[in-house]
Amino acid sequence: MDINSINRFVKNGLLPSHTLGLMGNHGIGKTSYVHNTFRQLIAEKHNIPVERVHVISRCVSIMDPADLIGNFQEFGGRTYNCPPSWIPTCKEYDDEMAQLYAENGKQYSRLTKYDDIYVLFLDECKRGNAVIQDGIMELLLEHRLFGVNLKENTYVVCADNDNAKIYNGTRRDPAQESRIKNFIFAPTNKEYLEDFSRRVENGSIHKVIHSFLHKYPDFIVLPTKTIEELSVQGKKGPCPRDWTQLGECLKKFEDSRDDITSGNQAFLADIAASYVGFSYGLKFAEFCELECKHEIDLNEVLNNFTEKLGKHLTAEFKVNPKAAVPAAHGLLDMVQKATLTEKQSKNILGFLECCPSEAVAAFLKGWQKECKDQFMEWRSTPRRHKVFNGCMMNKERKGGKPSAYENWVAAFTKQHNLTEADMDRDDIRIAA
């Protein structure tokens, strides 16, 4: 299930008393989702600031029973269960224990903030030993431990790898399985790319990661069969977490004035391979060396395009036409998030007129598909129509007959009462 669908369930369907399970391969963002998106959704759901939603994360695979059930305290010849400090206990239990402690000359420490919301996140849930698996049964179903209720409106979320062929861990028995509302965690490539784009904007990863994965989206999350084959061979392959961490590493190089994404192909390949595996690291380094030119400042293109910059880009793309496609993809991501001014609209036109047809088509097709209204508003002059159709239509004449593009020009100028010279004008508005 994609992120949007899971979000819809969390916002409109998930009850605090129901345990949510997120299943999927390693490194695809389950933990990050709980600590960020899920937390934000719960805050909105309960109408409180996100700072008052506390995600308490525990790795079940390294737990022992005491980590889960806590210890015992004796008062008056009787023992009382004392959950571990990370469990948000209900106020009724805390009141009872505070009274017992006071009666015996001791002070009870209340750790739970009763007006806040808690999320217990049990990571690698299936990797816990048999004792732990039995111990969490009550927690998963009834949201209590050894008879001690969790604080009201406490959410419990589990995360697991679901492929028993390649991942360690026990199988849940049917009784435990029935306690969890499991979803296959499967963000779309578009959702991943949007996340990488946000990280680039925030300055946390190098921009080349987004450019590479925009061109090779199948490398974001490998098919399960490929992961199984790599596992059998003892080889490494990438996952979204690996790409993020590689991006963080490369950003650190860049911030240290030692950007290795250009002119250091062998060294970059070694670095990338340590994060994403040998073959994928080589492909990434090759892309950086041959296709991605980082001297193109896309912010400058969108906001301050000049004749000088246009000449530079034209010359650059003539020598290395492959560099235009990732630049176009990067600019498109910026454009989709902007409310375009007329100056920016003209700058986009100037950039496209510097690009080879492949890059122009990639940009305009993507824009039309993802933000049709914005695209249609931009394509409002003869010159912009000309750029669009010029890269989409066949310009080759056959048998002395006009090409498809020439026929379109003739029909378009007639329809809008334009001359052929008017097709180069950007100051005439054409009705949609």
Secondary structure as UniProt FT lines:
FT   HELIX           3..12
FT   TURN            16..17
FT   STRAND          19..23
FT   TURN            26..27
FT   HELIX           30..33
FT   HELIX           34..38
FT   HELIX           39..45
FT   TURN            46..47
FT   HELIX           50..52
FT   STRAND          53..59
FT   HELIX           60..62
FT   HELIX           65..69
FT   STRAND          71..75
FT   TURN            76..77
FT   STRAND          78..82
FT   TURN            85..86
FT   HELIX           91..103
FT   TURN            104..105
FT   TURN            114..115
FT   STRAND          117..123
FT   HELIX           125..127
FT   HELIX           130..135
FT   HELIX           137..142
FT   STRAND          144..145
FT   TURN            146..147
FT   STRAND          148..150
FT   TURN            152..153
FT   STRAND          155..160
FT   TURN            164..166
FT   HELIX           174..177
FT   TURN            178..179
FT   STRAND          180..184
FT   HELIX           189..201
FT   TURN            202..203
FT   HELIX           207..215
FT   HELIX           217..219
FT   HELIX           224..233
FT   HELIX           240..255
FT   TURN            256..257
FT   HELIX           265..276
FT   HELIX           278..290
FT   TURN            294..295
FT   HELIX           298..304
FT   HELIX           307..319
FT   HELIX           321..323
FT   HELIX           324..336
FT   HELIX           342..352
FT   TURN            353..354
FT   HELIX           357..370
FT   HELIX           372..378
FT   HELIX           382..392
FT   TURN            399..400
FT   HELIX           404..415
FT   TURN            416..417
FT   HELIX           421..424
//
